[in-house]
């Protein structure tokens, strides 16, 4: 056993002597529940008076989950997972008892994905609690759970969840193959796992949604998607995920359809402005003065009269300062970070204008661009939008409007080439599926959401009977 488990002060070998026999109970002190250990294992073993052997020990121990094994590698792996191993030297095998007591936190409010409407509860680091939340939301016998142990050095439990008669079998097989083909010493978190199984590792655009909201996973499973739960991770992977899925929020579902559509359109417009507004400012001031209205040209000239730098340097400098403020605010404690962001932005912005480093108009444009990137419900896609803004600004400063169009076309072609689990990333734009636009670009009333999204290639395509979805609900018919 010493060859399998390194010598450690918290590895306990406890000897129990019922009569003339000697039983050894082995466990890691910090990983097991000592109350259950003493009450359900030690005390019953001390009170044994009949013939003692491995099977009688298994029948005597008051633990639900026990496993009989004589493999040292299996024993070593289960010990570090919080199990206790009971064996007698004369027996050919011993008993593994699950009495783990790992540190977990209770169910709390979501931090990174805040909502006004809908459930506020979030996933935790306990995979059993997370699966309990999923089954509580979807009490369907067709909900399938497949468990995998990933990692050669640190085994991490990964569970794939999907609804068997809805999810596409090809998507399930692709997920299953990519998980089982992984050969790595350890998986730290679900976000790390998503990077290992994604189609393209070089792009800045995320290909899997990671969420801490159980209701978002519930909606995705009912639409034919697949979820991955990772032990000790508070986020869940959802796939296949298209580009437009990252701009959807479960809050759109809880609101009335017209409100949800309005907010979704606001997000798309905000992201469009976030990407193109600052490069357009640089291109216009550098190459295309003729497109500026004469009334605005005077105020713009006065604002830039004291700025010695070209527009491209001015824009890149301010964008870099905004990113510094955002990163500093995220790393500092909550109250200090909020104060740092507000005070730092006001002080630095005013000081930069007074010192002649930038103009007032660019401050407004940079602020609108920053706000636009924060409207995305997904933090990952918001970061990707902020990243692509820098090369766009540089191309605008070098080649003007031509540089912007070239960069925009390059990004569009890149998005067309990306796949997620082998499915098109830009669906339902490419391939064009107008029927799925009611799930992506806007939201229709529920009586029109009869079919599930075609993008997911679901087995059961209908969410409600076709002949009843338009039937009137009046009680006096």
C-alpha positions as CSV (number, residue, x, y, z in Angstrom):
1,X,0.0,0.0,0.0
2,X,2.9,2.4,0.7
3,X,3.8,2.1,-3.0
4,X,0.3,3.3,-4.0
5,X,-0.2,6.0,-1.3
6,X,2.6,8.3,-0.2
7,X,3.3,8.5,3.5
8,X,1.1,11.2,5.0
9,X,0.3,12.2,8.6
10,X,-3.5,12.2,7.9
11,X,-3.5,8.6,6.6
12,X,-4.9,6.7,9.5
13,X,-4.6,2.9,10.2
14,X,-7.1,2.2,12.9
15,X,-7.1,-1.3,14.5
16,X,-10.3,-2.8,15.8
17,X,-10.1,-6.0,17.8
18,X,-13.4,-7.9,18.2
19,X,-12.5,-10.9,20.2
20,X,-9.3,-12.5,19.0
21,X,-9.5,-11.1,15.5
22,X,-7.8,-7.9,14.2
23,X,-9.5,-5.7,11.6
24,X,-7.8,-2.7,10.1
25,X,-9.7,0.4,9.0
26,X,-7.7,2.7,6.8
27,X,-8.8,6.3,5.8
28,X,-7.7,9.8,5.3
29,X,-8.6,11.7,8.5
30,X,-9.5,15.0,6.8
31,X,-11.6,13.5,4.1
32,X,-14.1,11.3,6.0
33,X,-17.0,12.1,8.3
34,X,-15.7,11.0,11.7
35,X,-19.2,10.8,13.2
36,X,-20.4,8.3,10.6
37,X,-17.0,6.5,10.9
38,X,-17.4,5.9,14.6
39,X,-21.1,5.2,14.6
40,X,-21.6,3.1,11.5
41,X,-18.2,1.3,11.1
42,X,-16.1,1.3,14.3
43,X,-18.9,0.5,16.8
44,X,-20.5,-2.3,14.8
45,X,-17.1,-3.9,14.2
46,X,-16.3,-3.7,18.0
47,X,-19.6,-5.4,18.8
48,X,-19.1,-8.3,16.4
49,X,-19.3,-11.7,18.1
50,X,-20.1,-14.2,15.3
51,X,-17.7,-15.6,12.8
52,X,-15.6,-12.8,11.3
53,X,-14.8,-12.7,7.6
54,X,-15.1,-10.2,4.8
55,X,-18.7,-10.9,4.0
56,X,-19.8,-10.7,7.6
57,X,-18.0,-7.4,8.0
58,X,-19.8,-6.1,4.9
59,X,-23.2,-7.2,6.4
60,X,-22.3,-5.6,9.7
61,X,-21.3,-2.2,8.5
62,X,-24.2,0.3,8.4
63,X,-23.2,2.0,5.2
64,X,-25.3,2.1,2.1
65,X,-22.6,2.3,-0.6
66,X,-19.9,-0.4,-0.1
67,X,-17.6,-2.0,-2.6
68,X,-15.7,-5.3,-2.4
69,X,-12.2,-5.1,-3.9
70,X,-8.6,-6.4,-3.6
71,X,-7.0,-4.1,-6.1
72,X,-4.5,-1.8,-4.4
73,X,-4.8,0.8,-7.2
74,X,-8.5,1.0,-6.7
75,X,-8.2,1.2,-2.9
76,X,-5.6,4.0,-3.2
77,X,-7.8,6.0,-5.6
78,X,-10.9,5.6,-3.4
79,X,-9.1,6.6,-0.2
80,X,-8.2,10.0,-1.6
81,X,-11.9,10.4,-2.6
82,X,-13.0,10.1,1.0
83,X,-13.7,6.4,1.4
84,X,-12.6,4.0,4.2
85,X,-11.0,0.6,3.5
86,X,-11.8,-2.3,5.9
87,X,-9.8,-5.5,5.7
88,X,-8.7,-8.5,7.7
89,X,-5.3,-10.0,6.9
90,X,-6.7,-13.6,6.4
91,X,-9.3,-12.4,3.8
92,X,-8.7,-12.2,0.0
93,X,-10.5,-8.9,-0.4
94,X,-11.6,-5.9,1.7
95,X,-14.5,-3.5,1.9
96,X,-14.6,0.1,0.7
97,X,-17.2,2.4,2.4
98,X,-18.1,5.8,1.2
99,X,-18.1,8.2,4.1
100,X,-16.6,11.2,2.4
101,X,-17.0,14.7,4.0
102,X,-15.6,17.0,1.4
103,X,-15.8,20.8,2.0
104,X,-18.7,22.3,0.0
105,X,-20.8,25.4,0.2
106,X,-24.5,25.7,0.3
107,X,-26.8,26.8,-2.5
108,X,-26.4,30.5,-3.1
109,X,-27.4,33.3,-5.4
110,X,-25.6,33.4,-8.8
111,X,-22.8,35.9,-8.9
112,X,-21.6,36.2,-12.5
113,X,-25.0,35.8,-14.1
114,X,-27.4,38.0,-12.2
115,X,-31.1,38.1,-13.2
116,X,-34.1,40.3,-12.4
117,X,-36.7,37.6,-13.1
118,X,-36.5,33.9,-12.6
119,X,-34.7,31.6,-10.1
120,X,-31.7,33.1,-8.4
121,X,-30.1,29.8,-7.3
122,X,-26.7,28.7,-8.8
123,X,-24.7,25.6,-9.1
124,X,-22.1,24.7,-6.4
125,X,-18.8,22.8,-6.4
126,X,-20.5,19.6,-5.4
127,X,-21.4,17.5,-8.5
128,X,-24.1,15.6,-6.5
129,X,-25.8,18.8,-5.5
130,X,-25.6,20.0,-9.1
131,X,-27.2,16.8,-10.5
132,X,-29.9,17.1,-7.8
133,X,-30.7,20.5,-9.1
134,X,-30.9,19.2,-12.7
135,X,-33.2,16.3,-11.8
136,X,-35.3,18.7,-9.6
137,X,-35.9,20.9,-12.7
138,X,-36.3,18.0,-15.2
139,X,-38.1,15.1,-13.5
140,X,-38.2,13.2,-16.7
141,X,-37.4,9.4,-16.8
142,X,-35.7,10.0,-20.1
143,X,-33.0,12.2,-18.6
144,X,-29.8,10.3,-19.0
145,X,-26.6,10.7,-16.9
146,X,-23.3,9.2,-18.0
147,X,-20.4,9.3,-15.6
148,X,-16.7,9.3,-16.6
149,X,-13.5,9.5,-14.5
150,X,-11.0,11.8,-16.3
151,X,-7.4,12.2,-15.3
152,X,-4.4,9.9,-14.9
153,X,-3.1,11.4,-11.7
154,X,-6.1,13.2,-10.2
155,X,-9.3,11.4,-11.1
156,X,-12.1,13.9,-11.7
157,X,-15.8,12.9,-12.1
158,X,-17.5,14.2,-15.2
159,X,-21.2,13.6,-15.8
160,X,-22.8,14.1,-19.2
161,X,-26.6,14.8,-19.0
162,X,-29.1,14.9,-21.8
163,X,-32.7,13.9,-22.6
164,X,-32.5,10.6,-24.5
165,X,-35.5,11.1,-26.8
166,X,-34.7,14.7,-27.6
167,X,-30.9,15.1,-27.9
168,X,-29.3,14.2,-31.3
169,X,-27.3,10.9,-31.1
170,X,-24.5,12.3,-33.2
171,X,-24.0,15.2,-30.7
172,X,-24.0,12.7,-27.8
173,X,-21.5,10.4,-29.5
174,X,-19.2,13.4,-30.3
175,X,-19.2,14.6,-26.7
176,X,-18.7,11.0,-25.4
177,X,-15.7,10.4,-27.8
178,X,-14.0,13.7,-26.9
179,X,-14.3,13.0,-23.2
180,X,-13.1,9.4,-23.3
181,X,-10.2,10.3,-25.6
182,X,-8.7,12.8,-23.1
183,X,-5.4,11.7,-21.7
184,X,-4.2,14.3,-19.1
185,X,-3.1,14.2,-15.5
186,X,-5.8,16.4,-14.1
187,X,-8.8,18.6,-15.0
188,X,-9.0,21.7,-12.8
189,X,-12.4,23.1,-13.8
190,X,-15.2,22.8,-16.3
191,X,-13.8,25.8,-18.2
192,X,-10.5,23.9,-18.7
193,X,-12.4,20.9,-19.9
194,X,-14.3,23.0,-22.4
195,X,-11.1,24.2,-23.9
196,X,-9.8,20.6,-24.3
197,X,-12.8,19.3,-26.2
198,X,-13.6,22.4,-28.4
199,X,-13.2,22.2,-32.2
200,X,-10.8,25.2,-32.6
201,X,-8.3,26.1,-29.9
202,X,-6.9,29.1,-31.8
203,X,-9.9,31.3,-32.1
204,X,-10.9,34.0,-29.5
205,X,-14.5,33.0,-29.7
206,X,-15.8,30.5,-27.1
207,X,-17.5,27.4,-28.6
208,X,-19.2,26.1,-25.4
209,X,-21.4,28.0,-23.0
210,X,-20.4,27.7,-19.4
211,X,-23.1,28.7,-17.0
212,X,-23.8,28.7,-13.2
213,X,-27.6,28.8,-13.7
214,X,-29.5,25.5,-13.4
215,X,-32.5,27.0,-15.3
216,X,-30.3,27.9,-18.3
217,X,-29.1,24.2,-18.4
218,X,-32.8,23.1,-18.1
219,X,-33.9,25.2,-21.1
220,X,-30.9,24.0,-23.1
221,X,-31.6,20.3,-22.4
222,X,-35.2,20.7,-23.4
223,X,-34.0,22.3,-26.7
224,X,-31.9,19.3,-27.4
225,X,-28.5,20.3,-26.1
226,X,-26.1,18.4,-23.9
227,X,-24.6,19.4,-20.5
228,X,-21.4,18.4,-18.8
229,X,-21.0,18.6,-15.0
230,X,-17.5,18.5,-13.5
231,X,-16.9,17.7,-9.9
232,X,-15.5,20.6,-7.8
233,X,-16.7,23.1,-10.5
234,X,-19.6,25.6,-10.0
235,X,-20.2,25.9,-13.8
236,X,-21.7,23.6,-16.3
237,X,-20.7,23.2,-20.0
238,X,-23.5,23.4,-22.6
239,X,-23.1,22.3,-26.2
240,X,-23.4,22.5,-29.1
241,X,-23.5,26.3,-28.6
242,X,-23.8,28.7,-31.6
243,X,-22.5,32.3,-31.7
244,X,-26.0,33.7,-31.1
245,X,-26.6,31.5,-28.1
246,X,-24.0,33.6,-26.2
247,X,-26.3,36.7,-26.4
248,X,-29.4,34.9,-25.1
249,X,-30.4,35.1,-21.5
250,X,-33.0,33.1,-19.6
251,X,-34.4,36.4,-18.5
252,X,-35.7,36.8,-22.1
253,X,-37.9,33.7,-21.5
254,X,-39.3,34.9,-18.1
255,X,-40.3,38.3,-19.6
256,X,-43.1,38.9,-22.1
257,X,-42.1,38.1,-25.6
258,X,-42.0,41.7,-26.8
259,X,-39.9,42.8,-23.8
260,X,-37.5,39.8,-24.3
261,X,-37.2,40.6,-28.1
262,X,-36.5,44.3,-27.3
263,X,-33.7,43.4,-24.9
264,X,-32.2,40.9,-27.2
265,X,-32.1,43.4,-30.1
266,X,-30.6,46.0,-27.7
267,X,-27.8,43.5,-27.0
268,X,-27.0,42.9,-30.7
269,X,-27.0,46.7,-31.4
270,X,-24.7,47.3,-28.4
271,X,-22.2,44.6,-29.5
272,X,-22.2,46.0,-33.0
273,X,-21.4,49.5,-31.6
274,X,-18.8,48.1,-29.3
275,X,-16.9,46.5,-32.2
276,X,-17.2,49.2,-34.8
277,X,-17.7,52.6,-33.1
278,X,-14.1,53.3,-32.0
279,X,-12.6,52.0,-35.3
280,X,-15.1,54.2,-37.2
281,X,-14.0,57.2,-35.2
282,X,-10.3,56.5,-36.0
283,X,-11.0,55.9,-39.7
284,X,-13.1,59.1,-40.1
285,X,-10.6,61.4,-38.4
286,X,-7.7,59.9,-40.2
287,X,-8.9,59.4,-43.8
288,X,-12.6,60.4,-44.2
289,X,-13.2,63.9,-42.9
290,X,-15.8,64.5,-45.7
291,X,-18.4,62.2,-44.0
292,X,-18.5,64.4,-40.9
293,X,-21.3,67.0,-40.8
294,X,-20.0,70.6,-40.9
295,X,-21.7,71.5,-37.6
296,X,-20.0,68.5,-35.9
297,X,-16.7,69.1,-37.6
298,X,-16.2,72.5,-35.8
299,X,-16.7,71.0,-32.3
300,X,-14.6,68.0,-33.2
301,X,-11.8,70.2,-34.4
302,X,-11.9,72.3,-31.2
303,X,-12.0,69.1,-29.0
304,X,-8.8,67.7,-30.8
305,X,-7.0,71.1,-31.1
306,X,-4.8,70.3,-28.1
307,X,-4.2,66.6,-28.8
308,X,-0.7,66.0,-30.2
309,X,-1.3,62.3,-31.0
310,X,-2.9,60.7,-34.1
311,X,-6.4,59.3,-33.6
312,X,-5.2,55.6,-33.7
313,X,-2.7,56.1,-30.9
314,X,-5.3,58.1,-28.9
315,X,-7.9,55.4,-29.2
316,X,-5.5,52.5,-28.4
317,X,-4.3,54.4,-25.3
318,X,-7.8,55.0,-24.0
319,X,-8.9,51.4,-24.7
320,X,-5.9,50.1,-22.9
321,X,-6.7,52.4,-19.9
322,X,-10.3,51.1,-19.8
323,X,-9.0,47.5,-19.8
324,X,-6.7,48.3,-17.0
325,X,-9.5,49.8,-14.9
326,X,-11.7,46.8,-15.7
327,X,-9.1,44.3,-14.7
328,X,-8.1,46.2,-11.5
329,X,-11.8,46.4,-10.5
330,X,-12.3,42.7,-11.0
331,X,-9.2,41.7,-9.0
332,X,-9.9,44.0,-6.0
333,X,-12.4,43.3,-3.3
334,X,-16.0,44.1,-4.4
335,X,-16.5,47.4,-2.6
336,X,-13.0,48.7,-3.4
337,X,-13.3,47.5,-7.0
338,X,-16.5,49.4,-7.6
339,X,-15.0,52.6,-6.1
340,X,-11.8,52.1,-8.2
341,X,-13.8,51.7,-11.4
342,X,-16.0,54.8,-10.8
343,X,-13.4,57.1,-9.3
344,X,-10.6,55.9,-11.6
345,X,-12.6,56.4,-14.7
346,X,-13.7,59.9,-13.8
347,X,-10.3,61.1,-12.6
348,X,-8.3,59.5,-15.4
349,X,-10.7,60.6,-18.1
350,X,-10.9,64.2,-16.9
351,X,-7.1,64.4,-16.4
352,X,-6.5,62.9,-19.9
353,X,-8.7,65.6,-21.5
354,X,-7.1,68.4,-19.5
355,X,-3.6,67.2,-20.3
356,X,-4.3,67.0,-24.0
357,X,-3.9,63.3,-24.3
358,X,-7.4,62.8,-25.7
359,X,-10.6,64.5,-26.8
360,X,-14.0,64.7,-25.0
361,X,-15.7,63.0,-28.0
362,X,-13.4,60.0,-27.9
363,X,-14.1,59.6,-24.1
364,X,-17.8,59.3,-24.9
365,X,-17.2,56.8,-27.7
366,X,-14.9,54.6,-25.6
367,X,-17.4,54.6,-22.8
368,X,-20.2,53.5,-25.1
369,X,-18.0,50.8,-26.6
370,X,-17.1,49.5,-23.1
371,X,-20.8,49.5,-22.0
372,X,-21.8,47.7,-25.2
373,X,-19.3,44.8,-24.5
374,X,-20.7,44.4,-21.0
375,X,-24.3,43.9,-22.2
376,X,-23.5,40.3,-23.4
377,X,-24.9,37.8,-20.8
378,X,-21.7,35.6,-21.3
379,X,-18.5,37.0,-19.9
380,X,-16.5,35.0,-22.4
381,X,-18.1,36.5,-25.5
382,X,-17.8,40.0,-24.0
383,X,-14.0,39.5,-23.5
384,X,-13.7,38.2,-27.1
385,X,-15.5,41.3,-28.4
386,X,-13.1,43.6,-26.4
387,X,-10.1,41.7,-27.8
388,X,-11.1,42.0,-31.5
389,X,-11.6,45.7,-31.1
390,X,-7.9,46.4,-30.8
391,X,-6.9,45.0,-34.3
392,X,-9.9,46.7,-35.8
393,X,-8.7,50.1,-34.4
394,X,-5.2,49.4,-35.7
395,X,-6.5,48.5,-39.2
396,X,-8.7,51.6,-39.2
397,X,-5.7,53.8,-38.4
398,X,-3.7,52.2,-41.2
399,X,-6.2,51.8,-44.0
400,X,-9.4,53.7,-42.9
401,X,-12.7,52.4,-44.0
402,X,-11.1,49.8,-46.2
403,X,-9.2,48.4,-43.3
404,X,-12.5,48.1,-41.2
405,X,-14.3,46.3,-44.0
406,X,-11.4,44.0,-44.6
407,X,-11.2,43.1,-40.9
408,X,-15.0,42.7,-40.6
409,X,-15.0,40.3,-43.6
410,X,-12.1,38.4,-42.1
411,X,-14.0,38.0,-38.8
412,X,-17.1,36.9,-40.7
413,X,-15.2,34.3,-42.7
414,X,-13.6,33.1,-39.5
415,X,-16.9,32.7,-37.8
416,X,-18.3,30.8,-40.9
417,X,-15.4,28.3,-40.6
418,X,-15.8,27.7,-36.8
419,X,-17.8,24.6,-35.7
420,X,-19.1,23.5,-32.3
421,X,-19.2,19.7,-31.9
422,X,-19.0,19.6,-35.7
423,X,-22.1,21.9,-36.1
424,X,-22.0,25.3,-37.8
425,X,-21.1,28.1,-35.3
426,X,-23.2,30.8,-37.1
427,X,-26.4,28.8,-37.3
428,X,-29.2,29.8,-38.0
429,X,-27.6,32.5,-40.1
430,X,-25.4,29.9,-41.9
431,X,-26.9,27.5,-42.9
432,X,-29.9,29.8,-43.2
433,X,-32.9,28.6,-41.0
434,X,-35.5,31.2,-40.7
435,X,-37.6,28.9,-38.4
436,X,-34.9,29.2,-35.7
437,X,-34.7,33.0,-35.7
438,X,-37.6,33.1,-33.2
439,X,-35.2,31.4,-30.7
440,X,-32.1,33.6,-31.5
441,X,-32.7,37.1,-32.9
442,X,-36.1,37.6,-31.3
443,X,-38.7,35.8,-29.3
444,X,-42.3,35.0,-30.3
445,X,-45.2,34.2,-28.0
446,X,-45.2,30.7,-26.7
447,X,-48.0,29.4,-28.9
448,X,-45.7,30.0,-31.9
449,X,-42.8,28.0,-30.4
450,X,-44.2,24.7,-31.4
451,X,-41.0,23.1,-32.8
452,X,-37.6,22.9,-31.0
453,X,-34.7,24.6,-32.7
454,X,-33.7,22.8,-35.9
455,X,-30.1,23.7,-35.3
456,X,-29.9,21.0,-32.5
457,X,-31.2,18.2,-34.8
458,X,-33.5,17.0,-32.1
459,X,-35.2,13.6,-32.3
460,X,-38.5,14.9,-30.8
461,X,-39.0,18.1,-32.8
462,X,-42.2,19.2,-31.3
463,X,-42.7,20.9,-27.9
464,X,-46.5,20.6,-28.0
465,X,-49.1,18.9,-30.2
466,X,-49.4,20.6,-33.5
467,X,-53.2,20.3,-33.7
468,X,-53.6,22.0,-30.4
469,X,-51.1,24.8,-30.3
470,X,-53.5,27.3,-32.1
471,X,-56.6,26.2,-30.4
472,X,-58.5,28.9,-28.5
473,X,-58.4,28.7,-24.7
474,X,-61.8,30.2,-24.0
475,X,-63.8,28.2,-21.4
476,X,-67.2,29.1,-23.1
477,X,-66.5,27.2,-26.3
